[in-house]
Amino acid sequence: MTRIPTAPQREDIAATIRTCLLSVLGSTMSTDLIADDTNLFDVGIDSMNMTELLLQLEQRFGFTLAPEDLSSDLFGRFINLVSFVESHVRQN
């Protein structure tokens, strides 16, 4: 029986993003502390580690970002980033 690969679920996407985020930040805080409404700038994201985070997410989820996809709103709240990645994963 051939198994058809399925897109990751929203919870899996969020968990992966949390792990990547903390890795990029070099933080040992618990992933549980990053809630949907967490402002990513408040936990330490800046332009340098933002780029590294996006590269990790592209590799993990297998999509390529276009410059026009990016905006500062993307990092305003964690849920914005989750929705953004989810929409790109669903397109592939």
Order of alpha helices (4+ residues) and beta strands (2+ residues): alpha-alpha-alpha
